[in-house]
Amino acid sequence: QSTRTRLISIILISASLAILLAWLTIRSITRPLNNIRDIVSRVQRDGDFTISAPVEGKDEVSQTARAFNDLLANLRVSLSSLLTHIAQVGD
């Protein structure tokens, strides 16, 4: 009886720790992705190309954020060049 109770306790504690670890892992992925999603939505909604996604680490999510920031930087340069050419044509 005592051994059975200990075994059940160990199983429950192990399962709880596994669930906590899984939750922390999922959260470490979804939080940065949610940040990127929110920033993409802001750019789409407001047309603001000056904002950027936070980059922390070197994982795939961080690489995605870095690539998005690079895309926005290239868009800023392209838009600036386009506006310059439009002004020249107007003159």
FENKA-V837899 format. One record per run of one state. SS is the DSSP state (2 for helix, 1 for strand, 0 for the rest). FROM is the first residue (numbers start at 1). TO is the last residue. If there is no record, write none. Layout:
BEGIN
<<SS;FROM;TO> <SS;FROM;TO>>
END
This chain:
BEGIN
<<0;1;1> <2;2;46> <0;47;59> <2;60;90> <0;91;91>>
END
